[in-house]
């Protein structure tokens, strides 16, 4: 009976604990020197980043944080549009977000 209890405890100890993402605002510096304020959401199994007003973002291979875009197969990729704080966006950037951006709930 004691051996059985230890094996059950051993299995529990091996399962990873959920670790939520940092809840505060993070300031990231783009390769060109611009700063972007972001949130991290999720845990170790599912996570993403987003702007303060809720647009999902991803880092591209050049190190720029870009707006996320969903491909036809459902995968999420970094678009070619470099992300900016809401106050610094151009009209063109705002139109692109309305058509192709992925909006998340800001909580």
N, C-alpha and C positions, 0 to 999 in steps of 0.2 A: 504494500500500500504506500509506504514512504517513497519507494523508487518511482512509482507512478506519479506521485505529486511532484517530485523533482523533475521528471521529464516534461510535465506540463509547464512547470515554471521555466524550464530551459527553453521551450518553444516560445513562450511569451517574451523572454529576454532577448531573443534573436530577432523579433519583429522590429523594424525601424519605427521610431516615434514620429508622429506628425510634427513638423516644425513649420509654423506659419512664416510667411515672408515679413520682413520689416515693414511696419505700418506707416512710418513717417515719410516725409518728402526727402528725396535724394537728389542732389544736384550733380549732373554729369556734364563733363566738358567734352564737346565735340572736337575732332581733329583740327578744325579750323579756328578753335578758340571760343566759339559760341557756347553758352551754357544752356542746359535744358533741365527743367525740374520734372521729376518722374515719380511714380509710385510703383512698387513691386507688389504683385498679388499672387496668391496661391501658396503651395507648400513644396516639399521636395519632390513630389510626384507630378504635379501639374502647376505650372507657373507662367506668368507673363508680366510684361512691363507696360505701363500706359502713361500718357500725359496727365497732367492734373485735371484736365477737363474730359478725360476718359477715352482718348484715342489710343488703340493698341499700337505699340512700337516694337521694333526688333533692330538689333545691331547687324549691320551688313559686314561683308568681309573686309572692308576698308576701315572699319572701326566707327563709322557714322551710325547714329541712331536714326532710323528711318521709320515712317509710318508702316504698319503691317498691312499686308494685302492677302486676300484669300485666293488661292489658285482654283482652277476648275475641279481639281481632284480633292479639294477640301483642305489641303495643307496651307499653312500660314508662312509667308515669306516676308522679308524686308523689301519694301518697294524701292523705287529710285528716288522718292521724295524724302529729303532730309527733314526730320521733325524739328519743330520750333515751339516755343512757349506760345500760348494762345494770343498774347498781345503782339507778338512778332510775326504772325502769319500774314502772307500776302493773300489777295483776293483769289488768285489762281490756286493757291494751296488750299484755301477753304473750300473752293468748288471741287477740287480733287477729293478732299476728305468726304464730302457729301455723296460723291459718286462711288468711291472705291475704298474708303477707310473702314475700319472695324471699330465701332463704338462699344465701349464697355461701360458698365454701371460704376459710377464713382461712389464709393462707400467710405 
